[in-house]
Amino acid sequence: MLKNWTVTTQPVRLGTDGVMMRERYLLNKQHANHKYTEALVSVFGCAETSNRIALAGEQFRLNQHLYSCKGGRPLSSYAMEYCLTLPKGFRPTTAQWQSIVKDCCFALAKLCKLNKSEFAQYRQQIRAVLHQQKQDGTKGSGDHVHLIIGKVIGGKILKELQQKKSTKLIKQAFNQAVLKHVGVDHRTYEPVEIEKGRRLSTWQYQHQKATEALEIEKLIKQMQVQFDKWLKANEARDERQLKRQKIRLLKTYEELKAKSTSPAQKRKYK
């Protein structure tokens, strides 16, 4: 039995660049993370949707700069991303995934207490892509949907999307939607790979995890160094160095995203 179907949440960082990077990633069949992916299917939205999310964020950031008297940190995350994942052995149709995503988005909209005009804009800033995975073997995840929702609606930030209560809510909505539209109850599901991972001895498992953690720490430190160089270049108005460090930052960021970070490392990365 599972407590919930799997849902992971994370902010889409790096402003417009971050939104565009996610758009490219979601439909990139050649990406290393998609080795076990059989099909990439747009469920809601398109590249233009990501452009709208980025534009709304840039407009808010401009107004923040022009009209804010308090100063403060400029907005750097224009969207939240939710990954809705089912175990191997389940393959809802595209139409079923559309219904599941709709239910989850409606639940989040209700949490944010949007008025009619805000809800209309909210609907225009929903991007969802289905990744259908190979169902055999032990490697790779099951079918999942990457759901990206713009955080800037009606000239304000939907702070509720960033809070823990939104994660709890979307898990509940996902559970109910899968039961309603697919007919599968997470409470009666028995994981078929419950013994997976016991083939490794304790020391091998610990060594593997330690190695992965070191690689992640190395990437985090590398990104911190690159960011410091970017700040210095910004102060010196060195456009060439700014561009170089930006490219390196984005590359390191993609590498870090491809790895599984621990909660402590995620807090450090934030």
Secondary structure, DSSP 8 states (H G I E B T S, - for coil): --SS-EEEEEEE-SHHHHHHHHHHHHT-TTSGGGTTEEEEEEEE--HHHHHHHHHHHHHHHHHHHHH-SS--------EEEEEEE--TT----HHHHHHHHHHHHHHHHHHHT--HHHHHHHHTTEEEEEEEE--SSSSS---EEEEEEESEETTEE-GGGGSHHHHHHHHHHHHHHHHHHT---GGG---TTTTTTTTS-HHHHHHHHHHHHHHHHHHHHHHHHHHHHHHHHHHHT-HHHHHHHHHHHHHHHHHHHTS---HHHHHHH-
